[in-house]
Amino acid sequence: MTEPLLQVRGLRKRFGGLVVTAGVDLDVQSREIHALIGPNGAGKTTLVSQLAGELRSDAGAIRFDGHDITQLSTHARARRGLVRSFQVTRLFRSLSVTEHLAFAAGASGAPPQPDLLARAGLEGRGAAPVDQLSHAEQRALEVAMALACRPRLLLLDEPMAGLGAEESLAMGERIAALRGTCAVLLIEHDVEAVFRLADRVSVLVGGAILASGPPAQVRSDPEVVAAYLGEPEDTR
Ligand SMILES: Nc1ncnc2c1ncn2[C@@H]1O[C@H](COP(=O)(O)OP(=O)(O)OP(=O)(O)O)[C@@H](O)[C@H]1O
């Protein structure tokens, strides 16, 4: 069997006395949409920060595309195609959407992609300064900037947070449209959206993967139901 695109083994991270990532094993295959779900405080964002290289791991190994990247910088990981979505609120608010996309592409060395605005749902908004975008448009730009880097694995941490129902659906459709072009590791609290979108789901509880598999299998796993999903009537 070919090696998964991302292979994480025994990954650990502690903050002082608090063990947050407690020996994570995780495989993400090429071009799959892989959701990472779990209770508040389970360690999802910390794990994504470790994968992106923003947080140094205490132990364990991260292999990407057949190479050990555990010690590589964020930038070196992005150049290999492991990209976390940007947070535009941290960037240059008076620059336009197009300028942001050019900045992201330039930083990663990827060639420009003329269809990116349309793929991101930002058609006709290229000249708009970022501080005039709606919240939903800003979230769309964050994903678009990551796509501008031509990722092989896109790390998305709650891309639907703060969006209305229709905007969430639109974001879900854009993520679904990525299937087959790149892999996506998606952290999302909206379990219904996750089970609609994902090819596989992993459940992180207490800093370790409790279950991993196709949505239907994970959804009916008694341990997952007990630790996170609850019975059908109180499914969150
Ligand atoms: N830099 C830090 N220093 C100390 N503790 C931290 C730090 N970052 C995260 N934590 C703690 O690690 C635990 C896991 O946090 P994390 O944000 O990774 O969980 P999460 O699963 O993403 O949660 P949520 O679903 O609520 O976003 C929490 O108890 C949090 O307080």
The ligand as an SDF file (V2000), in Angstrom:
LIG
                    3D

 31 33  0  0  0  0  0  0  0  0999 V2000
   -0.3220   28.2540   24.1680 N   0  0  0  0  0  0  0  0  0  0  0  0
   -0.9730   27.5710   25.1180 C   0  0  0  0  0  0  0  0  0  0  0  0
   -0.5550   27.5880   26.3910 N   0  0  0  0  0  0  0  0  0  0  0  0
   -1.2010   26.8860   27.3490 C   0  0  0  0  0  0  0  0  0  0  0  0
   -2.2830   26.1190   27.1230 N   0  0  0  0  0  0  0  0  0  0  0  0
   -2.7490   26.0610   25.8720 C   0  0  0  0  0  0  0  0  0  0  0  0
   -2.1230   26.7820   24.8010 C   0  0  0  0  0  0  0  0  0  0  0  0
   -2.8120   26.5140   23.6500 N   0  0  0  0  0  0  0  0  0  0  0  0
   -3.8100   25.6840   24.0000 C   0  0  0  0  0  0  0  0  0  0  0  0
   -3.7810   25.4150   25.3230 N   0  0  0  0  0  0  0  0  0  0  0  0
   -4.6950   24.5220   26.0490 C   0  0  0  0  0  0  0  0  0  0  0  0
   -4.6890   23.2980   25.3620 O   0  0  0  0  0  0  0  0  0  0  0  0
   -5.9950   22.6970   25.4040 C   0  0  0  0  0  0  0  0  0  0  0  0
   -6.4400   22.3620   24.0070 C   0  0  0  0  0  0  0  0  0  0  0  0
   -6.6940   23.5660   23.2830 O   0  0  0  0  0  0  0  0  0  0  0  0
   -7.0530   23.5800   21.7350 P   0  0  0  0  0  0  0  0  0  0  0  0
   -7.3870   24.9880   21.3920 O   0  0  0  0  0  0  0  0  0  0  0  0
   -5.9810   22.9110   20.9660 O   0  0  0  0  0  0  0  0  0  0  0  0
   -8.3600   22.6640   21.7200 O   0  0  0  0  0  0  0  0  0  0  0  0
   -9.4780   22.5560   20.5970 P   0  0  0  0  0  0  0  0  0  0  0  0
   -9.8410   21.1130   20.4990 O   0  0  0  0  0  0  0  0  0  0  0  0
   -9.0450   23.2280   19.3380 O   0  0  0  0  0  0  0  0  0  0  0  0
  -10.6590   23.3600   21.2810 O   0  0  0  0  0  0  0  0  0  0  0  0
  -11.9140   24.1490   20.6170 P   0  0  0  0  0  0  0  0  0  0  0  0
  -12.7580   23.1170   19.9450 O   0  0  0  0  0  0  0  0  0  0  0  0
  -12.5890   24.7510   21.8100 O   0  0  0  0  0  0  0  0  0  0  0  0
  -11.3530   25.1770   19.6620 O   0  0  0  0  0  0  0  0  0  0  0  0
   -6.8900   23.6840   26.1370 C   0  0  0  0  0  0  0  0  0  0  0  0
   -6.9810   23.2680   27.4720 O   0  0  0  0  0  0  0  0  0  0  0  0
   -6.1380   24.9860   26.0090 C   0  0  0  0  0  0  0  0  0  0  0  0
   -6.4270   25.8320   27.0920 O   0  0  0  0  0  0  0  0  0  0  0  0
  1  2  1  0
  2  3  1  0
  2  7  2  0
  3  4  2  0
  4  5  1  0
  5  6  2  0
  6  7  1  0
  6 10  1  0
  7  8  1  0
  8  9  2  0
  9 10  1  0
 10 11  1  0
 11 12  1  0
 11 30  1  0
 12 13  1  0
 13 14  1  0
 13 28  1  0
 14 15  1  0
 15 16  1  0
 16 17  2  0
 16 18  1  0
 16 19  1  0
 19 20  1  0
 20 21  2  0
 20 22  1  0
 20 23  1  0
 23 24  1  0
 24 25  2  0
 24 26  1  0
 24 27  1  0
 28 29  1  0
 28 30  1  0
 30 31  1  0
M  END
$$$$
